[in-house]
Amino acid sequence: MICKMHTLTPSKQDFRFHSGIEALPDAALILSLDLVIMSGNKKAQRLLGVRFPDDVGKHIEQLLIDPEFSDYLQQGKFETPCSIKSPINDELQLEISVMSFGGERVILMSRAIAKYHRLKKMRREFVANVSHELKTPLTVVRGYVEMIQETDHALDPHWKKVFTTIEGQVSRMERLVEQLLSLSKVENNRDDEDMKEVDMPALVENLVEDAKWLNQTKQHELRTHITQGIGVFGIETELKSACANLISNAIAYTPADGIIDVSWRRNGDKVIFSVKDNGDGIKADQLNRLTERFYRIDKSRSRDTGGSGLGLAIVKHVLLHHKAELVITSEWGQGSEFAIYFDEGLVC
């Protein structure tokens, strides 16, 4: 049975689509182009607290009073949804999507995502707990391996090779655990009180000095282009982790005797940290997957370099905290550039 729909200006098109929006699994509101409420389904009443017909004719921001939602509307970038608290239940998190509807209308969709966030939290806590639990047995294994290796007179060449392999795999697992812990820490860190002025020129210079130790085998030419006097407002430990990951990736995946350029500079209304190499480059169909956790372009090559596929995932979450953007440009066979773009509002 089709229920009567409450509208500001009823039309045949509104009635035609009413049965359709009632069948939707999410709350839905039909708005005018200037975002005035015209109609909606019953789920919108339960989830958003809309009262029909009383709220018909009101602007949507009179109903959803939230700074993040206001910014979302002002920016007009509706490719991704907006997350806000429910206007009728502070413990309920809503995901809001806005899209054009019929050319003369806008449709606002909303769904509760508390369960989704709860599952994400459980996953993060699980990863953190398991990683912590792995540290102790790995430390014990390493201790015994090193103790056995020191007794050279008791080992023939075959067993020396076996224990060297074990030590290498323990080191690889330790790096993976450390990165899992770093990722877990970054994902759970949401405290703006940790934000402070960060001297980025000094931070970048120190990272490059540290990188020279990693570079002793491959002997890359490390070149720096650092503009002094430009800092950013952020979490220093996170920014250090993100920048260090980009530098270490360039060292790991650029062939010996290559060139790596590390820069910190201003470009228009942005400040940019970038790492550019003349390595093998990345194929176009792989660029979009680079920040997925555990994704590796060449698994065999990643095993050789100790790569875990978590470095860029860590970078991604750090940048989310700082409202910064990772831009990757690469041409197969011509090298790559990984650049972090910071908005002018973060510059200090």
Buried (B, 14 or more C-beta within 10 A) or exposed (E): EEEEBBBBEEEEBBBEBBEEBBEBEBBBBBBBEEBBBBBBBBBBBEBBBBEBEEBBBBEBEEBBEBEEBBEBBEEEEBEEBBBBBBBEEEEBBBBBBBEEBEEEBBBBBBBBBEEEEEEEEEEBEEBBEEBEEBBEEBEEBBEEBEEBBEEEEEBEEEEEEEBEEBBEEBEBBBBBBBBBBBBBBBBEBEEEEEBEEBBBBEBBBBBBEBBEEBBEEBEBEBEBEBEEEBBBBBBBBBBBBBBBBBBBBBBBBBEEEBBBBBBBEBEEEBBBBBBBBBBBBBEEEBBEEBBEBEBBBEEEEBEEBEBBBBBBBBBBBBBEBBEBBBEBBBEEEEBBBBBBBBBEEBBE
